[in-house]
Amino acid sequence: MKKSNKFSPEVRERAVRMVFEHRGEYPSLWATVESIAPKIGCVPQTLHDWVRKHEIDIGMCDGVTGTERDRLKALEREVRELRKANEILRLASAFFAQAELDRRFKS
C-alpha cells in the first residue's frame, strides 16, 4: 500500500519555512505547528513530522537524514537480491552435484 503524496515538495518546504519564521511568536514548537497547519491544509502531526525531518537533515537534531535513509533502503534491497541469488545458486549447485553422482553410479 503506497502513501499518496498530497503535498508537493514546494508546499512542504514552504510550510517548514513558515514554522521556522514564526517559531518565536509562540510558546512552543507544537503551538507554532498547530497555528500553521490549517493554513497549509494538513493536520498538525504531519507538519510536525516535516519539521522534524528538516531539523534532522540540517543537523539540528540527531537521526538518519533523508539521503542516508534512501541509501540504506537501496543497500537493503541489494542485500535481499544477493541473498536470493545465493540461494538459487546453492540449490542449483546441489542439484547438479546430485545429478553428477547419479550419472557416475549408473555407469
MODELLER restraints for C-alpha pairs under 7 A, 6 or more apart:
rsr = mdl.restraints
at = mdl.atoms
rsr.add(forms.Gaussian(group=physical.xy_distance, feature=features.Distance(at['CA:15:A'], at['CA:40:A']), mean=6.84, stdev=0.5))
rsr.add(forms.Gaussian(group=physical.xy_distance, feature=features.Distance(at['CA:16:A'], at['CA:50:A']), mean=6.77, stdev=0.5))
rsr.add(forms.Gaussian(group=physical.xy_distance, feature=features.Distance(at['CA:16:A'], at['CA:51:A']), mean=5.57, stdev=0.5))
rsr.add(forms.Gaussian(group=physical.xy_distance, feature=features.Distance(at['CA:19:A'], at['CA:32:A']), mean=6.21, stdev=0.5))
rsr.add(forms.Gaussian(group=physical.xy_distance, feature=features.Distance(at['CA:19:A'], at['CA:33:A']), mean=6.35, stdev=0.5))
rsr.add(forms.Gaussian(group=physical.xy_distance, feature=features.Distance(at['CA:19:A'], at['CA:36:A']), mean=6.96, stdev=0.5))
rsr.add(forms.Gaussian(group=physical.xy_distance, feature=features.Distance(at['CA:22:A'], at['CA:32:A']), mean=6.82, stdev=0.5))
rsr.add(forms.Gaussian(group=physical.xy_distance, feature=features.Distance(at['CA:23:A'], at['CA:29:A']), mean=6.35, stdev=0.5))
rsr.add(forms.Gaussian(group=physical.xy_distance, feature=features.Distance(at['CA:23:A'], at['CA:32:A']), mean=5.84, stdev=0.5))
rsr.add(forms.Gaussian(group=physical.xy_distance, feature=features.Distance(at['CA:26:A'], at['CA:32:A']), mean=5.71, stdev=0.5))
rsr.add(forms.Gaussian(group=physical.xy_distance, feature=features.Distance(at['CA:33:A'], at['CA:44:A']), mean=5.83, stdev=0.5))
rsr.add(forms.Gaussian(group=physical.xy_distance, feature=features.Distance(at['CA:33:A'], at['CA:47:A']), mean=6.52, stdev=0.5))
rsr.add(forms.Gaussian(group=physical.xy_distance, feature=features.Distance(at['CA:33:A'], at['CA:48:A']), mean=6.26, stdev=0.5))
rsr.add(forms.Gaussian(group=physical.xy_distance, feature=features.Distance(at['CA:34:A'], at['CA:44:A']), mean=5.25, stdev=0.5))
rsr.add(forms.Gaussian(group=physical.xy_distance, feature=features.Distance(at['CA:37:A'], at['CA:43:A']), mean=5.85, stdev=0.5))
rsr.add(forms.Gaussian(group=physical.xy_distance, feature=features.Distance(at['CA:37:A'], at['CA:44:A']), mean=5.18, stdev=0.5))
rsr.add(forms.Gaussian(group=physical.xy_distance, feature=features.Distance(at['CA:37:A'], at['CA:47:A']), mean=6.26, stdev=0.5))
rsr.add(forms.Gaussian(group=physical.xy_distance, feature=features.Distance(at['CA:55:A'], at['CA:61:A']), mean=5.70, stdev=0.5))
rsr.add(forms.Gaussian(group=physical.xy_distance, feature=features.Distance(at['CA:56:A'], at['CA:62:A']), mean=5.98, stdev=0.5))
rsr.add(forms.Gaussian(group=physical.xy_distance, feature=features.Distance(at['CA:56:A'], at['CA:63:A']), mean=5.76, stdev=0.5))
rsr.add(forms.Gaussian(group=physical.xy_distance, feature=features.Distance(at['CA:56:A'], at['CA:64:A']), mean=6.94, stdev=0.5))
rsr.add(forms.Gaussian(group=physical.xy_distance, feature=features.Distance(at['CA:56:A'], at['CA:65:A']), mean=5.91, stdev=0.5))
rsr.add(forms.Gaussian(group=physical.xy_distance, feature=features.Distance(at['CA:57:A'], at['CA:65:A']), mean=4.91, stdev=0.5))
rsr.add(forms.Gaussian(group=physical.xy_distance, feature=features.Distance(at['CA:57:A'], at['CA:66:A']), mean=6.62, stdev=0.5))
